Amino acid sequence: MNPERIQNEGQINPARFSIKDSVRYMFGEQRLLFVLIGITIVALISNVVVIPSSSQSEPISASFQVAVSTSVPRRIAYELPTRNFDLVNAAGARIPLGLKSKSLRVLVTGGSGFVGSHLVDRLMARGDNVIVLDNFFTGRKDNVLHHLRNPRFELIRHDVVEPILLEVDQIYHLACPASPVHYKYNPVKTIISFITLFSSRLRYHKTNVVGTLNMLGLAKRINARFLLTSTSEVYGDPLEHPQVETYWGNVNPIGVRSCYDEGKRVAETLTMDYHRGLNTEVRIARIFNTYGPRMCLDDGRVVSNFVAQALRKQPLTVYGDGMQTRSFQYVSDLVDGLMRLMEGEHVGPFNLGNPGEFTMLELAKVVQDTIDPNAKIEFRPNTEDDPHKRKPDISRAKELLGWQPSVTLREGLPLMVSDFRQRIFGDLKEGGSSMSTF
Ligand SMILES: NC(=O)c1ccc[n+]([C@@H]2O[C@H](COP(=O)([O-])OP(=O)(O)OC[C@H]3O[C@@H](n4cnc5c(N)ncnc54)[C@H](O)[C@@H]3O)[C@@H](O)[C@H]2O)c1
């Protein structure tokens, strides 16, 4: 029976209406096409997108003496084709099929280093489009290898001492050789990442001065928000304990560590001048000792040195009497703090560190308990300008960023040990090192 016969007869006899007739009826006169168009229209109308504001503004305490940003509206843009995981945005709102989700474009200088690569992991997981700039002085491509095939990720070999033009919404400026072994080896670059390379120490100056100037210039030009990763070293050998952000520090301006300490102090000054004078949106974090997977092996930082030594069955080298103190923050806590700072409304500076305070001998004991109870301790003369005490006061970060660390040393250390174990026994070329309590 065909549809024409049905119309003519006015009535359908179900017994005589076969499956073959039904199929023929459905495909006749493009009925299926009309049904599909109808379904598509209904789906588009019902999928309404609500994208929440990304700003997490918090009340500003009247007693807070630190600069507060002038609220330059941030651009939220950069659309790339979405994948399945983009169909539900951060707030759980539904995004219509075929439309593109909005995500931030974020530049991370020094993004293939220890802290930078963990930050990149978090930004990528959030759905951002991330560009890493790195000259691989201390960073490793391996740290970001797992993102290389992702279209939202770009890795550019570039020295921040040279200007560059990129279009981004946020800049996390981490590029700087951060360990004593590296900055004592190449101090001029550290300060000059800011001048001509006269010696290795100039590298630090160049990076901290010229590199920071270049990145601030970029932020100003493209109206991006800029975050500087400064350091607890700006407090030098502190005369106040614990260290509060309002403390101005006690730094030897001509010592072996000064290329790093003074370099970061200059970087903070430049950052605040761009903020006050040019209205650039800035954030400043003062990072205290941080540890975790992907730290450079043998870079002279005390946690990495103790762990590497214990794994290699070498004595743990303690400088001085081992009674100097430090606080140790697990890297995931730091990354959380950096992102809250970037997304929040306060310029800072903010101390980001774990207030738990350990002497070097106590740290050695935790390493012995975690890796090798029979590991020996070897005492050596202390290094020049080694601070006696270091402990952050994080009241400000608690109050204004709602942040505090959650991973204890005894929880975090084993996570780092498995990474070190794999890298040390997989790469026997790693050599010996000198240690510091930096
Ligand atoms: N890890 C800590 O305990 C700690 C403490 C205080 C401050 N910080 C700060 O945090 C940031 C990251 O430190 P980290 O521990 O990850 O150090 P890291 O050495 O692992 O990372 C620094 C990265 O910057 C890159 N870099 C250095 N100079 C550069 C230049 N001129 N141009 C481009 N790239 C350059 C390196 O190759 C490396 O990838 C640094 O600014 C450091 O001063 C870290």
The ligand as an SDF file (V2000), in Angstrom:
LIG
                    3D

 44 48  0  0  0  0  0  0  0  0999 V2000
   61.3760   27.0350   43.6180 N   0  0  0  0  0  0  0  0  0  0  0  0
   61.5190   27.8590   44.6320 C   0  0  0  0  0  0  0  0  0  0  0  0
   61.7350   27.4230   45.7620 O   0  0  0  0  0  0  0  0  0  0  0  0
   61.4350   29.3400   44.4140 C   0  0  0  0  0  0  0  0  0  0  0  0
   61.5610   30.1830   45.5280 C   0  0  0  0  0  0  0  0  0  0  0  0
   61.4750   31.5380   45.3400 C   0  0  0  0  0  0  0  0  0  0  0  0
   61.2310   32.0740   44.0810 C   0  0  0  0  0  0  0  0  0  0  0  0
   61.1090   31.2370   43.0200 N   0  0  0  0  0  0  0  0  0  0  0  0
   60.8980   31.8480   41.6960 C   0  0  0  0  0  0  0  0  0  0  0  0
   59.9890   31.0840   40.9310 O   0  0  0  0  0  0  0  0  0  0  0  0
   60.3810   31.0960   39.5560 C   0  0  0  0  0  0  0  0  0  0  0  0
   60.5060   29.6750   39.0380 C   0  0  0  0  0  0  0  0  0  0  0  0
   61.4950   29.0100   39.7960 O   0  0  0  0  0  0  0  0  0  0  0  0
   61.8210   27.4520   39.6020 P   0  0  0  0  0  0  0  0  0  0  0  0
   62.1080   26.9130   40.9250 O   0  0  0  0  0  0  0  0  0  0  0  0
   60.7910   26.8440   38.7760 O   0  0  0  0  0  0  0  0  0  0  0  0
   63.1870   27.5680   38.8180 O   0  0  0  0  0  0  0  0  0  0  0  0
   63.6520   26.8190   37.4900 P   0  0  0  0  0  0  0  0  0  0  0  0
   65.0970   27.1570   37.3130 O   0  0  0  0  0  0  0  0  0  0  0  0
   63.2570   25.3920   37.5190 O   0  0  0  0  0  0  0  0  0  0  0  0
   62.7890   27.5420   36.3680 O   0  0  0  0  0  0  0  0  0  0  0  0
   63.1750   28.7630   35.7820 C   0  0  0  0  0  0  0  0  0  0  0  0
   62.8820   28.6800   34.3050 C   0  0  0  0  0  0  0  0  0  0  0  0
   63.2190   29.9050   33.6840 O   0  0  0  0  0  0  0  0  0  0  0  0
   63.9570   29.6410   32.4980 C   0  0  0  0  0  0  0  0  0  0  0  0
   64.8030   30.8230   32.2500 N   0  0  0  0  0  0  0  0  0  0  0  0
   65.8310   31.2920   32.9830 C   0  0  0  0  0  0  0  0  0  0  0  0
   66.3370   32.4040   32.4400 N   0  0  0  0  0  0  0  0  0  0  0  0
   65.5980   32.6470   31.3330 C   0  0  0  0  0  0  0  0  0  0  0  0
   65.6320   33.6600   30.3350 C   0  0  0  0  0  0  0  0  0  0  0  0
   66.5360   34.6480   30.3740 N   0  0  0  0  0  0  0  0  0  0  0  0
   64.7370   33.6040   29.3090 N   0  0  0  0  0  0  0  0  0  0  0  0
   63.8160   32.5960   29.2580 C   0  0  0  0  0  0  0  0  0  0  0  0
   63.7510   31.6080   30.1750 N   0  0  0  0  0  0  0  0  0  0  0  0
   64.6290   31.6480   31.2010 C   0  0  0  0  0  0  0  0  0  0  0  0
   64.7560   28.3880   32.8110 C   0  0  0  0  0  0  0  0  0  0  0  0
   65.2150   27.7230   31.6740 O   0  0  0  0  0  0  0  0  0  0  0  0
   63.7280   27.6010   33.6070 C   0  0  0  0  0  0  0  0  0  0  0  0
   62.9090   26.8480   32.7430 O   0  0  0  0  0  0  0  0  0  0  0  0
   61.6720   31.8890   39.4720 C   0  0  0  0  0  0  0  0  0  0  0  0
   61.4010   33.2110   39.0770 O   0  0  0  0  0  0  0  0  0  0  0  0
   62.1780   31.8710   40.8930 C   0  0  0  0  0  0  0  0  0  0  0  0
   62.9700   32.9990   41.1830 O   0  0  0  0  0  0  0  0  0  0  0  0
   61.2040   29.8820   43.1540 C   0  0  0  0  0  0  0  0  0  0  0  0
  1  2  1  0
  2  3  2  0
  2  4  1  0
  4  5  1  0
  4 44  2  0
  5  6  2  0
  6  7  1  0
  7  8  2  0
  8  9  1  0
  8 44  1  0
  9 10  1  0
  9 42  1  0
 10 11  1  0
 11 12  1  0
 11 40  1  0
 12 13  1  0
 13 14  1  0
 14 15  2  0
 14 16  1  0
 14 17  1  0
 17 18  1  0
 18 19  2  0
 18 20  1  0
 18 21  1  0
 21 22  1  0
 22 23  1  0
 23 24  1  0
 23 38  1  0
 24 25  1  0
 25 26  1  0
 25 36  1  0
 26 27  1  0
 26 35  1  0
 27 28  2  0
 28 29  1  0
 29 30  1  0
 29 35  2  0
 30 31  1  0
 30 32  2  0
 32 33  1  0
 33 34  2  0
 34 35  1  0
 36 37  1  0
 36 38  1  0
 38 39  1  0
 40 41  1  0
 40 42  1  0
 42 43  1  0
M  CHG  2   8   1  16  -1
M  END
$$$$
